[in-house]
Amino acid sequence: MRAILIINKTRDYLDYLEEHINNVQKAFKEIEIKCKDMRFITDDLFYHTLHAEVERHDLSKLSEYEFIQYRKAFFPVDGDPKYDMSEAWEHHKTMNPHHWENWTSQTGCKIHPDDWEIDCAHMVIDWMAMGYKFGDTAKEYYETNKDRIKLPPIAIFFIYEIFKRIEPEYKEFN
């Protein structure tokens, strides 16, 4: 029965989305501790803004503009043709400023002067959450993809400051 297959794939997608949102919450808690002296944590306005953004993380994936589209693209039912995600992705990155593509497509690689630290911190939190699932770190993700990730120099400096604080320390033994 095709209906049952669609229901099961929809459950699989919702499980994936729930796991990601839980991982974002976990990453935020880690950032709170490890970046406790950075402005996006110490400044009440920045902290509460970031906290609110994290609480709403990826809620647009439940919208009519993204939900079915993402399910079809990433959790297809056997026999479905390849699904074009371009409109859903455009909506997602526009609604979620933690995606660097939001900055590059809307403002020519300029970050908002008031929110850029929040957006960058949230971006790193998102990368951390993906790393919990896929076994890499936020820094490893960035290093692997930095040729296509278009960030202004101030954002690159900022995310490396976060990376220094969240990456485990390694001791070399002779």
Protein Blocks (a to p, Z undefined) as FASTA:
>chain_A
ZZlmmmmmmmmmmmmmmmmmmmmmmmmmmmmmmmmmgmklmpmklmmmmmmmmmmgoklm
mpmklmmmmmmmmmccehiacddfklmmmmmmmmmmkbmklmmmmnoopacfklmmmmmm
mmmmmmmmmmmmnopafklmmmmmmmmmccdfklmmmmmmmmmmmpccddddZZ
